[in-house]
Amino acid sequence: MSEKLYTVGKIVNTHGIRGELKIVPQTDFLEERFAKGSKLVFFNPENGDTLPVIVESSRDHKNMIIVRFQGYNNINEVEKYKGWLLKVEEQYLSELGNDEFYYHEIIGCRVFTEEGEELGTISEILSPGANDVWVVERSAGKPLLLPYIDEVVLKVDVEQKRVTVHLMEGLLEL
């Protein structure tokens, strides 16, 4: 498994005694990533260990996904994976349409105003409700929270890792 891996969730706890895990999803493609037969990878963020797994079943549960993986039928077999990440191999990423991006393509992009002033770098993407919010780390001051809406995000160039934005009134004061 020499391919790049992309995070789709974090294992936060076990669920019940039959080997199910509670996952905090970090993907917009829940149905695809957690479908029966989907191939994912357990990833230990502490030492980089990986373990390929296949989804047996999944279901929504209180803003999380409860997932059972093939070959894991007991809480004792999965408890050690708490705190690990769930990743997908690059070969399993779907083609996206225009103006659609994977998180890994956006995180790390430098953000500029339409006048050319650099604001900072996108460090995180939040999904609080109606639209995503891009967190821009700034060299001075608090992070800037940019709503991913057409009125604010004017242009995204993932190859140049550059985002051009229109700062609506009040965005910098938040």
N, C-alpha and C positions, 0 to 999 in steps of 0.2 A: 504494500500500500504506500507508494511513493508520491501519490497525488496530493494536491492541496486539500485541506479539510476546512469546512465552513460550519460554524456553530449554528445549530437549530434549536437548542434548548439547554437547560441546566437541570440536572437531577437534584432535587431538593429533599426528597424523603422517600420512604417506602410507603405502600398503601396496602393494608391488609396483610395476610400471611401467605398469599399465593404467588408471590414474586412480582407483584406490580410495583411500578415506580411512579412518583409524582414528578412531573416535568413542568418547569416554567418555560413556555415556548419563547423562542427568539427568532421567529420566522413568520412571514405572512402566508406561507403555504402549508398550513396545518394539515389539510386533507391529504395532500400529496406526501408530506414528510412522515406522517404517522399512519399511513394506510397499511393494511395488512400486507406483508411481504416487502415493505420498504427496507432498504439496506442502509443502516446507520453505523456510527462508530462511537463507542464509549471512549472518552478522552480524559485522562487524568491531568489536570492543569498543573499539578505539583511536579511531576516528573516526565510528562509527555507520553506515558504508556497509552497504547490504544488497543481496543478489542472490537472487532467487527460483530455486529448484532443484526438480527432481522426482527421487525415488528410482527408480533403475533396478533395483538389487538390493541385498540386504544379508544378512549372516550373522553369527552370534556368533563371537567369537574372543578367548579369554583375558580375560573380564570387559569386553570392548569389543565394539563392533559395527563390522564392516567394511562400508562403504557405497560404492556406485558410483552416480553421478548421471548422468541423461540428458545427453548432449552432452559429457561429460568422459571421454575414452578414453586419456589419456596422463598420466604423472606430472607432466610439465611444465605441464599445464593446471591442476592442483590443488595443487601445492606451495605456492603463494602463500597458500592458505587455512589453513595450519597456524596454530593459535592463535585462529582465529575460532570463534564460537559457532554452533550450529544452533538455529534458533528455528522456532516454528509460529505461524501467525496465529490470532487469537482465534476466527475463524469455523470453524476446524477442530477446536476443542476439543470433546470428547464430554461429554454430560451424565453426571454422577456420581450414584451412589446416596447414601443417607443415610450419614453418618459416613465419607464419602470426600471427599478434598480435593486440589486441585492444590497443588504446592509454593508457587506464587506467592501462594496464599491464606493459607498458614500463615506464611511468612517475613514478618517485620514485626509479627506479633501480640505483644501484651504478655501476659506470663504472671503469673498470680496464684495464691496458695495458696487452698485452700477457706476459710481464715480471712480472706482479703482482702489479704494482704501481697503487694506487687508484687515479683517475682523478677527481671524483666528482659525482654528482647525476643528472640524467636526470629530467629536470624541465618542458620541453615543447617539442612539436613536430611541426615543421613547414612543410608546403607542398608547396614549391615555384615552383616546376616544375617537372623535370624528376624523382626525388626521394625525399623522406622525408629527413628532416634534424633534428637530435636530438640535443637539446640544453642541454649542460652539465654545471651545475653551479659548479664553483670551489671555494675552500676556499680562494684562492688568485688569483687575476687577472680577466680578462674578461672571460665571458662564452666561452666554447669550442663548436664549431659547427661541429657535426659529420654527414657526409652524410651516409644515410642508404643504403650502397652498400656492396656487398660481400667482396670486398677488404679491407674494414674498419671494419665492424661489423662481428666478427668471431664467437661469440657464445652468445646466449641470453637464460638465465635461469630465466623465470618469477617467478618460485616458490621460488628461492633463491634471487630474485630481484637483479640479477647480470648480467652485460654485459661485455664481453671481446672484446677488440678492438685492431686493428693494426693501429698505428699512422703513416699514410703516411707522407712523407716529406712535411713540410709546414703547416700541420694542426694546430700545437700549436702556430704558429706565427700569425695566422689570428685574 
